[in-house]
Amino acid sequence: MPTGTVKWFDSKKGFGFIVNSAGKDVFVHFSSIQSEGFRSLKDGEEVEYEESSGDKGLMAKNVKRVAVKARQPDES
């Protein structure tokens, strides 16, 4: 499953764009976000998704946040 970074997302309008690994913009609609409650994304957040090509360009579906791994303290 490809990963990308949220370029921007407008919660009021319910859509935004993800930048894929090739540097191309991928449209994302709030209905494609797989999460509980209010579906929104934060700028700069890393996500994984399925990519498809539509009439207006690349589109993301089944968008999920990439889990951030907790950093372990250094044992110095």
Secondary structure, DSSP 8 states (H G I E B T S, - for coil): --EEEEEEEETTTTEEEEE-TTS-EEEEEGGGB--SSS----TT-EEEEEEEEETTEEEEEEEEE-----------
